[in-house]
Amino acid sequence: MTDANFLREQLALIRELADRADPHIRKRLLALAEKYERRLAEQSRNTQDRS
């Protein structure tokens, strides 16, 4: 599994958990999801730069 696939799977899991969480936990999970999204975007840029 590539790192990008791992991040996508974790992002989906985090968002699913956030949908069911109480407001305080949801806020923290969504902040974590944003970090994963930034990492994915960074990896995507790095991959495009290499091409």
Contacts in CASP RR format, 6 or more apart in sequence:
PFRMAT RR
TARGET T0000
AUTHOR 0000-0000-0000
METHOD contacts of the structure
MODEL  1
MTDANFLREQLALIRELADRADPHIRKRLLALAEKYERRLAEQSRNTQDR
S
1 9 0 8 1.000
3 43 0 8 1.000
4 40 0 8 1.000
4 43 0 8 1.000
4 44 0 8 1.000
7 36 0 8 1.000
7 39 0 8 1.000
7 40 0 8 1.000
7 43 0 8 1.000
8 40 0 8 1.000
10 36 0 8 1.000
11 33 0 8 1.000
11 36 0 8 1.000
11 37 0 8 1.000
11 40 0 8 1.000
14 29 0 8 1.000
14 32 0 8 1.000
14 33 0 8 1.000
14 36 0 8 1.000
15 29 0 8 1.000
15 30 0 8 1.000
15 33 0 8 1.000
17 29 0 8 1.000
18 25 0 8 1.000
18 26 0 8 1.000
18 29 0 8 1.000
18 30 0 8 1.000
18 33 0 8 1.000
19 26 0 8 1.000
21 29 0 8 1.000
END
